[in-house]
């Protein structure tokens, strides 16, 4: 690296390191990708930007699929604009793998088969072997003849390019196939050898996959101790190298393993691990500040694209009518031909523009389809853990039940807050939404909003100082104001120190009630305050360290719709105060 003097070659080297790092050192993958992206923007190097965003998408895969989808979509758009077909195929494959991780096999196969179709015509076809390996894993509808043909082609390409990672995959797959076909000893030996090669070469992601297959085989051979050992190895390796999907897979396998053998205490242990991992992933999405709210911006862009495309088509039709009229009025053939030519060229340009906009619209629609799958996965995931917990709950001791109920309460509250935000935001976006404020007792509303955080406040010995009169009244939609106050209290509880104080006060100023919620947390800089309520994608990413993100954006939008104002003041090391200006008289001017 120090010997590379050309900036663009240096960027290519950084992106190559990032791509190789994701198989073992995930944090290095993100570090090198961000560094490459920064340099690429300075030199306006499109391929460098696309390569870096592809690596960022791979890094966030399964940790935050919202961000992963965003980066994949950005890189795909750039690769298509520079006609880089090999990388277009790779990104489409990555999108398919993300869909498969969210258990949407139909959409996953659609993207992967698009990638497979492009890879057929590539001169350098090394990516085709990787695409085929994923097809063999995901497409369960392949006939034996189709499977054999693709397997043979994929292995041959891997041998041509001496791709050891894929050669190990194909050997492991062949070992599993031989075992299932009845050649058990030969198949098992082949699979063990592939696993050992993966370990020797530091290919942790491949090794983890072999652990799952080996564990299943050991169960089939009635060697439960060995199966248990392979499952635990898979879990430990997944945790060490950050393979979240594999971690959840092995934790679920161990839960089923112990449950089927009536070892309820051990089964309970892995339910606890699943809860902790799902809370960790939920926090990662929360802190990134990038999820379904960002996709609403994409919907707005789609509407704009449709409107512009419709306008251009109408313009084309109008110009065509004018051309016909001019031809009828002009007597000289020369002028008629010249005008016809001029208008024809204008029409062609407009047609090309309309075609390009329609293509962008189609890409945006594909993106939304992918995001809907991600949202469904986030909503569904916590409930699977609750179902598993209920199956062993009666076998636990009273102390274990008590501990689990606390954890379960926190998980349920996070899920409920997510659903509340989603439903309130959807209601506010409805074309027939009609804001009808109610008279609300402010003190009662604050107490109700704080119900979610009593456990967390008790754990940290946080005091809630409520300086609000029993007679204070505000005019607002109850659920929307609850959502706003709840999210401010969530941040205050989260960032307050142990034995801290959260102060809530109210002050009447004419027709307006000023509500202040102040914590003793680490505070924010002026730069962070300036970005706090901005809705741009880049701003959302920048505020992730303060955990504001999505909830504050929705709160700001809801406040605007109800004619309220929300703002924050803070000083580093001295805490943060959020302020709400709410009407307490019937005069209000809500805005959309």
C-alpha positions in Angstrom: 0.0 0.0 0.0 2.7 2.6 0.8 4.2 2.1 -2.6 1.0 3.0 -4.5 1.2 6.6 -5.6 -1.8 6.8 -7.9 -4.9 7.8 -5.9 -7.4 5.7 -7.9 -5.2 2.6 -7.6 -5.0 3.3 -3.9 -8.8 3.4 -3.7 -9.0 0.1 -5.5 -6.6 -1.5 -3.1 -8.6 -0.2 -0.1 -11.8 -1.5 -1.5 -10.2 -4.9 -2.2 -8.9 -5.1 1.4 -12.4 -4.2 2.6 -14.0 -6.9 0.5 -11.6 -9.6 1.7 -11.9 -8.5 5.4 -15.6 -9.1 5.7 -15.0 -12.9 5.7 -13.1 -12.6 9.0 -12.5 -9.1 10.3 -15.9 -7.3 9.9 -14.8 -4.0 11.5 -11.8 -3.7 9.1 -14.3 -4.1 6.2 -16.2 -1.0 7.3 -13.0 1.0 8.1 -11.4 0.5 4.7 -14.6 1.0 2.8 -15.3 4.4 4.5 -11.7 5.4 3.8 -12.0 4.4 0.1 -15.3 6.2 -0.2 -13.9 9.5 1.2 -11.0 9.5 -1.2 -13.3 8.5 -4.1 -15.6 11.5 -3.5 -12.6 13.9 -3.5 -11.5 12.6 -7.0 -15.0 12.0 -8.3 -14.2 8.3 -8.8 -17.5 6.7 -9.4 -16.3 3.1 -9.4 -14.5 3.7 -6.2 -17.7 5.1 -4.6 -19.7 2.1 -5.8 -17.2 -0.5 -4.6 -17.1 1.2 -1.2 -20.9 1.3 -0.9 -21.1 -2.4 -1.9 -18.7 -3.2 0.9 -20.7 -1.1 3.4 -23.8 -3.0 2.3 -22.0 -6.3 3.0 -20.8 -5.1 6.4 -24.4 -4.1 7.5 -25.9 -7.3 6.1 -28.0 -9.0 8.9 -26.9 -6.3 11.4 -29.0 -3.5 9.9 -30.6 -4.6 6.6 -32.1 -1.1 6.2 -28.7 0.4 5.8 -27.5 -2.6 3.8 -30.4 -2.2 1.3 -29.6 1.5 0.9 -25.9 1.0 0.2 -26.6 -1.9 -2.3 -29.2 0.2 -4.1 -26.7 3.1 -4.4 -23.9 1.0 -5.7 -26.2 -0.8 -8.2 -27.3 2.6 -9.6 -23.6 3.7 -10.1 -22.5 0.4 -11.6 -25.3 0.5 -14.1 -24.4 4.1 -15.0 -20.8 3.1 -15.8 -21.8 -0.2 -17.5 -19.9 -2.4 -15.0 -21.8 -5.6 -15.6 -19.6 -7.8 -13.4 -20.3 -5.7 -10.4 -24.0 -5.2 -11.3 -24.2 -9.0 -11.1 -22.4 -9.1 -7.8 -24.7 -6.5 -6.2 -27.9 -8.2 -7.5 -26.6 -11.4 -5.9 -25.9 -9.6 -2.6 -29.5 -8.2 -2.6 -30.8 -11.7 -3.2 -28.8 -13.0 -0.2 -30.2 -10.2 1.9 -33.7 -11.2 0.9 -32.9 -14.9 1.7 -31.7 -13.8 5.1 -35.1 -12.3 5.7 -36.8 -15.6 4.6 -38.2 -14.1 1.4 -37.0 -16.9 -1.0 -39.2 -15.7 -3.9 -37.7 -12.2 -4.1 -34.2 -13.6 -3.3 -34.3 -16.0 -6.3 -35.6 -13.2 -8.5 -32.5 -11.1 -7.8 -30.0 -14.0 -7.9 -31.3 -15.2 -11.3 -31.0 -11.7 -12.7 -27.3 -11.9 -11.5 -26.9 -15.3 -13.0 -28.3 -14.2 -16.4 -25.8 -11.2 -16.5 -22.9 -13.5 -15.5 -23.4 -15.7 -18.6 -22.0 -13.1 -21.0 -19.1 -11.9 -18.8 -15.6 -12.3 -20.3 -14.1 -12.6 -16.8 -16.6 -15.0 -15.2 -15.1 -15.6 -11.8 -18.2 -14.0 -10.1 -20.4 -16.7 -11.8 -19.0 -19.4 -9.7 -20.1 -17.5 -6.5 -23.5 -16.8 -8.0 -24.0 -20.5 -8.8 -23.0 -21.5 -5.3 -25.7 -19.3 -3.8 -28.3 -20.7 -6.3 -27.5 -24.2 -5.3 -28.0 -23.3 -1.6 -31.2 -21.2 -1.9 -33.2 -22.7 -4.9 -34.8 -25.9 -3.5 -36.8 -26.3 -6.7 -33.8 -27.4 -8.8 -34.1 -30.9 -10.3 -31.2 -33.3 -9.8 -30.2 -32.8 -13.4 -30.2 -29.0 -13.1 -28.3 -29.2 -9.8 -25.6 -31.4 -11.3 -25.1 -29.2 -14.3 -24.8 -26.0 -12.3 -22.6 -27.7 -9.7 -20.2 -29.0 -12.4 -20.0 -25.6 -14.0 -19.5 -23.7 -10.8 -16.7 -26.0 -9.6 -14.9 -25.8 -13.0 -14.9 -22.0 -12.8 -13.5 -22.1 -9.2 -10.7 -24.5 -10.4 -9.9 -22.2 -13.3 -9.4 -19.2 -11.0 -8.0 -21.3 -8.1 -10.6 -19.8 -5.8 -9.9 -21.9 -2.6 -12.9 -20.5 -0.7 -15.4 -21.7 -3.4 -13.5 -25.0 -3.9 -14.0 -25.7 -0.2 -17.7 -24.8 -0.5 -18.2 -27.2 -3.5 -16.3 -30.0 -1.7 -18.4 -29.5 1.4 -21.6 -29.5 -0.7 -20.5 -32.7 -2.5 -19.8 -34.4 0.9 -23.3 -33.5 2.2 -24.8 -34.8 -1.1 -22.9 -38.1 -0.9 -24.0 -38.6 2.7 -27.6 -38.1 1.8 -27.3 -40.4 -1.2 -26.2 -43.3 1.1 -22.3 -43.0 0.8 -22.2 -41.9 4.5 -18.5 -42.6 5.3 -17.2 -41.1 2.1 -19.5 -38.0 2.4 -18.7 -37.4 6.1 -14.9 -37.7 5.5 -15.2 -35.2 2.6 -17.2 -32.7 4.7 -14.7 -33.0 7.6 -11.8 -32.4 5.3 -13.5 -29.3 3.8 -14.1 -28.0 7.3 -10.4 -28.5 8.3 -9.2 -26.7 5.1 -11.5 -23.8 5.9 -10.0 -23.6 9.4 -6.4 -23.8 8.2 -7.0 -21.0 5.7 -8.9 -18.7 8.1 -12.1 -18.9 6.1 -14.4 -18.5 9.1 -17.7 -18.0 7.2 -17.2 -21.2 5.3 -16.1 -23.1 8.4 -19.3 -22.0 10.2 -21.5 -23.4 7.4 -19.7 -26.8 7.6 -20.3 -26.9 11.4 -24.1 -26.8 10.8 -24.0 -29.7 8.3 -21.7 -31.7 10.5 -23.9 -31.3 13.5 -27.0 -32.4 11.5 -25.1 -35.5 10.3 -24.0 -36.4 13.9 -27.7 -36.2 15.0 -28.6 -38.6 12.1 -25.8 -41.0 13.3 -27.2 -40.7 16.9 -24.0 -39.1 18.1 -25.6 -36.4 20.2 -22.5 -35.3 22.0 -20.7 -34.6 18.8 -23.7 -32.8 17.4 -23.9 -30.6 20.5 -20.2 -29.8 20.2 -20.5 -28.7 16.5 -23.5 -26.5 17.3 -21.6 -24.8 20.1 -18.5 -24.4 17.9 -20.8 -22.7 15.3 -22.3 -20.4 17.9 -18.9 -19.4 19.4 -17.4 -18.8 16.0 -20.4 -16.8 14.8 -20.2 -14.6 17.9 -16.4 -14.1 17.6 -16.5 -13.0 14.0 -19.9 -11.1 14.0 -22.0 -13.5 11.8 -25.4 -12.5 13.3 -27.6 -14.7 11.2 -25.5 -17.8 11.9 -25.5 -16.9 15.6 -29.3 -16.9 15.7 -29.4 -20.1 13.7 -27.1 -22.0 16.1 -28.8 -20.6 19.2 -32.2 -21.8 17.8 -30.7 -25.2 17.0 -29.3 -25.6 20.5 -32.6 -24.5 22.0 -34.4 -27.2 20.0 -31.7 -29.8 20.9 -32.1 -29.3 24.6 -35.8 -28.9 24.5 -36.3 -32.2 22.7 -34.3 -33.9 25.4 -36.2 -32.2 28.2 -33.2 -30.3 29.4 -35.2 -27.2 30.1 -32.6 -25.2 32.1 -30.2 -25.4 29.2 -33.0 -24.6 26.7 -33.8 -21.5 28.7 -30.1 -20.4 28.5 -30.3 -20.2 24.7 -33.7 -18.4 24.8 -31.9 -15.8 26.9 -29.0 -15.6 24.3 -31.6 -15.1 21.5 -33.3 -12.3 23.4 -30.0 -10.6 24.1 -28.9 -10.9 20.4 -32.3 -9.5 19.1 -32.1 -6.6 21.5 -28.5 -5.9 20.3 -29.7 -5.9 16.6 -32.7 -3.7 17.5 -30.3 -1.2 19.2 -28.1 -1.2 16.1 -31.1 -0.3 13.9 -32.2 2.4 16.5 -28.7 3.9 16.7 -28.2 4.1 13.0 -31.4 6.2 12.7 -32.0 4.6 9.3 -35.1 2.5 8.8 -38.6 2.7 7.5 -38.9 6.5 7.9 -36.2 6.9 5.2 -38.1 4.7 2.9 -41.0 7.1 3.1 -38.7 9.6 1.4 -38.2 7.1 -1.3 -42.0 6.9 -1.8 -42.1 10.7 -2.2 -39.3 10.5 -4.8 -41.3 7.8 -6.7 -44.4 10.1 -6.8 -42.2 12.9 -8.1 -40.7 10.7 -10.8 -44.2 9.6 -11.9 -45.4 13.2 -12.1 -42.4 14.3 -14.1 -42.7 11.3 -16.5 -46.4 12.1 -17.0 -45.6 15.7 -17.7 -43.0 14.8 -20.3 -45.3 12.4 -22.1 -48.0 15.1 -22.3 -45.4 17.5 -23.6 -44.4 14.9 -26.3 -48.0 14.6 -27.4 -48.5 18.3 -27.5 -45.4 18.8 -29.6 -46.6 16.1 -32.0 -49.9 17.9 -32.5 -48.1 21.2 -33.1 -45.9 19.5 -35.7 -48.9 18.2 -37.6 -50.6 21.7 -37.5 -47.4 23.4 -38.7 -47.1 21.0 -41.6 -50.7 21.8 -42.7 -50.1 25.6 -42.6 -46.6 25.8 -44.2 -46.7 25.9 -48.0 -43.1 25.3 -48.8 -41.8 21.7 -48.6 -38.4 22.9 -47.4 -39.7 24.7 -44.4 -42.1 21.9 -43.6 -39.3 19.3 -43.6 -37.0 21.5 -41.6 -39.6 22.1 -38.9 -40.5 18.4 -38.8 -36.9 17.5 -38.3 -36.4 20.0 -35.5 -39.5 18.8 -33.6 -38.5 15.2 -34.3 -35.2 15.8 -32.5 -36.9 17.5 -29.6 -39.3 14.6 -29.3 -36.5 12.1 -29.4 -34.7 13.9 -26.5 -37.9 14.0 -24.5 -38.5 10.3 -25.2 -35.0 9.5 -24.0 -35.6 11.5 -20.9 -38.9 9.9 -20.2 -37.4 6.5 -20.7 -34.6 7.2 -18.3 -37.0 8.5 -15.6 -39.2 5.4 -16.1 -36.1 3.2 -15.6 -35.3 5.1 -12.4 -38.9 4.7 -11.2 -38.7 0.9 -11.8 -35.4 0.7 -9.8 -37.0 2.7 -7.0 -40.0 0.3 -7.0 -37.7 -2.7 -6.8 -36.0 -1.0 -3.9 -39.3 -0.5 -2.0 -40.2 -4.2 -2.5 -37.0 -5.2 -0.9 -37.5 -2.8 2.0 -41.0 -4.1 2.7 -39.5 -7.5 3.3 -36.9 -6.0 5.7 -39.7 -4.2 7.7 -41.7 -7.5 7.9 -38.7 -9.3 9.3 -38.1 -6.7 12.0 -41.7 -6.8 13.2 -41.9 -10.6 13.1 -38.5 -11.4 14.8 -39.3 -10.7 18.5 -42.4 -12.8 18.5 -40.5 -16.0 17.6 -38.4 -15.6 20.7 -41.5 -15.1 22.9 -43.1 -18.3 21.5 -39.9 -20.3 22.3 -39.8 -18.9 25.8 -43.4 -19.9 26.5 -42.6 -23.5 25.7 -40.1 -23.8 28.6 -41.5 -21.1 31.0 -43.3 -23.5 33.3 -40.1 -25.6 33.8 -38.1 -22.6 35.2 -37.5 -21.7 38.8 -39.2 -18.6 40.3 -36.0 -16.6 40.2 -35.4 -17.5 36.6 -39.0 -16.6 35.7 -38.6 -13.2 37.4 -35.4 -12.5 35.6 -36.9 -13.6 32.3 -40.0 -11.5 32.7 -37.9 -8.4 33.2 -35.9 -9.1 30.0 -39.1 -10.0 28.2 -40.8 -6.8 29.4 -38.0 -4.7 28.0 -38.1 -6.5 24.6 -41.9 -6.2 24.4 -41.7 -2.4 25.2 -39.2 -1.9 22.4 -41.4 -3.8 20.0 -44.5 -1.9 21.1 -42.8 1.4 20.7 -41.7 0.4 17.2 -45.3 -0.6 16.3 -46.7 2.6 17.8 -44.4 4.8 15.8 -45.2 2.8 12.6 -49.0 2.9 13.0 -49.1 6.6 14.1 -46.8 7.6 11.2 -49.0 5.6 8.7 -52.1 7.2 10.0 -50.6 10.7 9.7 -49.6 10.0 6.1 -53.2 9.1 5.1 -54.7 11.5 2.6 -57.9 11.8 4.7 -56.1 12.3 8.0 -58.0 14.9 10.1 -56.4 16.3 13.2 -58.9 16.5 16.1 -57.2 17.6 19.3 -58.6 16.7 22.7 -58.3 18.3 26.1 -55.6 16.4 28.0 -54.5 16.5 31.6 -50.7 17.1 31.2 -49.5 15.5 34.4 -51.6 12.3 33.8 -50.3 12.0 30.2 -46.6 12.3 31.4 -47.1 9.6 34.1 -48.7 7.3 31.4 -45.8 7.9 29.0 -43.2 7.1 31.7 -44.8 3.7 32.5 -42.5 2.1 29.9 -39.3 3.3 31.6 -40.0 2.7 35.3 -38.0 -0.6 35.3 -35.0 1.0 33.6 -35.1 4.0 35.9 -35.3 1.8 38.9 -32.3 -0.2 37.8 -30.3 3.0 37.4 -31.8 4.7 40.6 -33.0 7.6 38.4 -35.3 10.1 40.1 -38.2 11.6 38.1 -38.8 15.1 39.3 -42.3 16.2 38.0 -43.0 19.9 38.4 -46.3 19.9 36.6 -49.6 21.1 38.1 -52.6 18.8 38.4 -54.6 21.5 36.6 -52.4 22.0 33.6 -54.3 21.2 30.4 -53.1 20.9 26.8 -54.9 20.5 23.4 -53.5 17.6 21.4 -54.0 14.2 19.8 -53.3 11.9 22.8 -51.6 9.0 21.0 -49.3 11.3 19.0 -48.3 13.4 22.0 -47.7 10.2 24.0 -45.4 9.0 21.3 -43.4 12.3 21.3 -43.1 12.4 25.2 -42.3 8.7 25.3 -39.4 9.0 22.9 -38.0 12.0 24.8 -38.2 10.1 28.1 -36.6 7.1 26.4 -33.5 9.2 25.5 -33.5 10.8 28.9 -33.6 7.4 30.7 -31.0 5.9 28.4 -28.4 8.6 28.7 -28.9 9.6 32.4 -26.2 8.5 34.7 -26.8 6.2 37.7 -28.6 8.2 40.4 -29.4 10.9 37.9 -32.4 13.2 37.9 -34.9 13.7 35.0 -36.7 17.0 35.6 -40.1 17.7 33.9 -41.6 21.1 34.2 -44.4 23.1 32.6 -45.0 26.9 32.3 -48.0 28.7 30.8 -47.2 31.5 28.4 -50.4 33.0 27.1 -52.2 30.4 25.0 -49.1 28.1 24.9 -47.9 25.5 27.5 -44.1 25.2 27.5 -43.0 21.6 28.6 -39.4 21.0 29.4 -37.8 17.5 29.9 -34.2 17.8 31.2 -31.7 15.0 31.8 -28.2 14.9 33.3 -26.6 12.9 30.4 -23.4 13.6 28.4 -25.1 16.3 26.4 -24.6 17.2 22.7 -22.4 19.6 20.7 -23.9 22.5 18.7 -23.2 20.6 15.5 -25.1 17.6 16.7 -28.0 19.9 17.8 -28.1 21.5 14.4 -28.6 18.0 12.8 -31.0 16.6 15.3 -34.3 17.1 13.5 -33.0 17.1 9.9 -34.5 14.4 7.6 -31.8 13.9 5.1 -30.2 10.5 4.8 -26.7 11.8 5.5 -28.0 13.6 8.6 -29.6 10.4 9.9 -26.4 8.6 9.7 -24.4 11.3 11.5 -26.7 11.4 14.6 -26.5 7.7 15.2 -24.2 8.0 18.1 -26.8 10.0 20.1 -29.5 7.5 19.4 -32.0 10.1 18.1 -32.5 8.9 14.6 -36.0 7.7 13.5 -38.0 8.4 16.7 -37.0 12.1 16.9 -37.7 12.6 13.2 -41.2 11.1 13.5 -41.8 13.2 16.7 -40.7 16.4 14.9 -43.1 15.6 12.0 -46.0 14.8 14.3 -45.4 18.0 16.3 -45.5 20.1 13.1 -48.8 18.4 12.0 -50.4 19.4 15.3 -49.2 23.0 15.3 -46.6 22.4 18.0 -42.9 23.2 18.2 -40.2 20.9 19.4 -36.5 21.8 19.9 -33.5 20.9 22.1 -30.8 22.7 24.1 -27.7 21.1 25.4 -24.2 21.5 26.6 -21.5 18.9 26.6 -21.1 17.3 30.0 -24.2 19.1 31.4 -27.1 17.2 30.0 -29.8 17.9 27.4 -33.2 19.5 27.5 -36.1 18.9 25.1 -38.7 21.6 24.8 -42.3 21.3 23.6 -44.6 24.2 22.9 -48.2 23.0 23.0 -51.5 24.9 22.7 -53.8 25.0 25.7 -56.6 26.9 24.0 -58.8 26.0 21.0 -56.8 28.2 18.6 -54.3 26.1 16.7 -52.9 26.0 13.1 -51.8 22.4 12.4 -49.8 22.0 9.2 -49.1 19.1 6.8 
